[in-house]
Amino acid sequence: MKHLRHASAPCVAALLGLLLMTTALAHDDHDHAEGPWSASLADVRRVAAMIPGARPLRINVAKVAESRRTKNFSVKGVAAEPSVQARTAYQVVYADGTLMIDAGMDLATHRFFGRGVDEPYYPGVAALVDAALLRAKLIVLTHEHGDHAAGVITSAQLAALAPKTILTRSQLRTLTTAPQIPSLRLTAEAARRFTVIDYERYFPLAPGIVLIKAPGHTHGSQMIYLALQSGAEYLFVGDVAWHMDGIRMLRDKDAPWVGEPEALMLAELRWLREVHQDQPDVRIVVSHDEDQRLDYLRRGVLGGALE
């Protein structure tokens, strides 16, 4: 992220404005536009090369909390066996700084998801995430739900975090008009502090990183493609799926109250399954899949300590 070293918030915003204009060059003629949603990994890789500079070195994950759910809650039709939903944030490490994907959450937000059930929350890890957010050059959210966004929005350090937090126009609209939790509602004054972007399909964020518009779970949902200097590739899918088996088996969640458009979600799951089958070296990262998180830590796909 050499181009962002010591950059002020106005400089970051100016850079992002330039990228917003150049991202039009990344749009194809929608050759893959059959159905409600589509993407092209070849195009995403091309967009990832649009911003010059050294790519990231590694990625770390932090689990700030967990929710106890049966697996059929995450993958429709499977056995109702015990399962853990991890609540995670990710640190992308460049040679000259860091970038955060998602922001963790405070204890009050965690309790909202527990709905009266006492579920594990790790304040020491949450404090490390808070410190990592302050150190980061940029912060980007897969979507605007509390377990991904509250670490910024409810922070006492909001004034420092907001200018380097990238919100899409859809994410900002949700957070100002219809947030998941009342405590996430942004005032007009707070909203003006954030760096806001809008894009049609793909957005080159930093060397090796591309945002992929993927509405459905929320209006502002997006996937994040990342390529390391080593050549390793990652797809952070946020809450498109809650468990990797949903992608493998092409099954959505059993959570109708979320209000996801079925055809749209199946299109995104289908694309992810095709990537998983045809490009097995691309590491798909499902935010809440604790089984996958532990496997990735064991194999060194993700690091377990924030830097």
Order of alpha helices (4+ residues) and beta strands (2+ residues): alpha-alpha-beta-alpha-beta-beta-alpha-alpha-beta-alpha-alpha-beta-alpha-alpha-beta-beta-beta-beta-beta-alpha-alpha-beta-alpha
